[in-house]
Amino acid sequence: MPARRTSIHGEWSSRLAFILAATGSAVGLGNIWRFPYVTGESGGGAFVILYLVCVAAIGLPVMMAEIMLGRRGRQSPINTMRTLAREEGRSPAWQYVGWLGMAAGFLILSFYSVIAGWTLAYALRSVSGVFNGATAEGVAAIFEEFISDPERLLAWHTIFMVMTTIVVSRGVKSGLEQAVRYLMPALFVLLVVMVGYAMNTGQFEQAVNYLFTPDFSKITSGVVLNAMGQAFFSLSLGMGAIMIYGSYLSHTASIPRTAAIIALMDTLVAILAGLAIFPLVFEYGLAPSAGPGLIFQTLPIAFGQMPGGALVGFLFFVLLVFAAWTSAISLVEPVVAWLVENRGMQRVKAAALTGLMAWLCGILALLSLNLWSGDARFTFFGKGFLDLFDWVTSNVMLPLGGLLISVFAAWIMTRESSRGELGLANGMGYTLWRVLVRYVTPVAIGLILLNKTGILTP
């Protein structure tokens, strides 16, 4: 085993700090608006059971692999993959797995910041009473007016990117760790408060039934693929974020236990989000639609009709801001680490440059919603920049990155290397992980990739 490395960027002060940071990376806007809807439409409790099986068999092994690679390399994803490949006597071309993850994270950050800016704007709109008494048509008109104004979108996109860049510029302990120590507990508190409020709407039981009553008749091949995809994407895998966070993890921390806690916390947030949202949806006779429409067009109707809706709406959108902020921080960090290591930049300069480039790229995404909408000159394969960035990263880059991470961890690294870093004896636990990451996860992620690109349709 090579001499134990240390990261030039610092180290988490505790295992809890890493768990909060990694959970913050995994918990994003998609957890809150997609998981509850997919659960309800895909068999409720039957889908939850299927999803948990997929997390255990697909998400957790890949997360363990990504943390393991990060901690063993102690560098940015690119340099980690190059170093580990060299140690195993393999081609330095494996560094392109790191490039793929960093590029995916950067592209996601660019349009994610635009959408996160909406949550900032809607928090202020809610508390100011804009949605009070608004009809469905009125809320839809407010949203359309908002996204059609490029200057307003640019302002909120800028504010959010500055918030993110400032945190990353302060370093691992003073920036990332301090942010998640406050933001993640606050997020959980806000979720619990929202669930407590939802329990008094009169439709809480209907929401519980919607989410958890098993309906195995709805389990089809398409639902299985959805569960596999949700288990993979919800854990923030394949984009370098978990790998770089793993590089700051103490060598004494147990990777299997830590990864299991992160997966459980991520799932808990998604379930709590469903228990907070759907009682309100059912109480006011709204459609439980998926995607941003649920957050920005459906729920504001409920906030506008309920007693104290201005405050409830404000708290809900602040919750979304926290979820988006912790995710965005993790997307900036891999690029910043690489710039510090390979270009000798000071962290503040590296964070500012990364934030600026992502901000500029985000402008392409926000203009595709208004000034360039429907303009063939700015449309590729029938998609504007925001939809294109989303499709390429979610459907191609992330699954491909996760697949290559699995292959490297299980087929390129020796048994001694992976077992030593995972801290598992050569017994049942290690054997199970190795079998899953060698045979199960590559096949499953390959199916996800084929499905997402339209090659395999259920």
Secondary structure, 3 states (H helix, E strand, C coil): CCCCCCCCCCCCCCHHHHHHHHHHHHCCHHHHHCHHHHHHHCCCHHHHHHHHHHHHHHHHHHHHHHHHHHHHHCCCHHHHHHHHHHHCCCCHHHHHHHHHHHHHHHHHHHHHHHHHHHHHHHHHHHHCCCCCCCCHHHHHHHHHHHHCCHHHHHHHHHHHHHHHHHHHHCCHHHHHHHHHHHHHHHHHHHHHHHHHHHCCCCCHHHHHHHHHCCCHHHCCHHHHHHHHHHHHHCCCCCCCHHHHHHCCCCCCCCHHHHHHHHHHHHHHHHHHHHHHHHHHHHHCCCCCCCCHHHHHHHHHHHHHHCCCHHHHHHHHHHHHHHHHHHHHHHHHHHHHHHHHHHHCCCHHHHHHHHHHHHHHHHHHHHHCCCCCCCCHHHCECCECHHHHHHHHHHHHHHHHHHHHHHHHHHHHCCHHHHHHHHCCCCCHHHHHHHHHHHHHHHHHHHHHHHHHCCCCCC
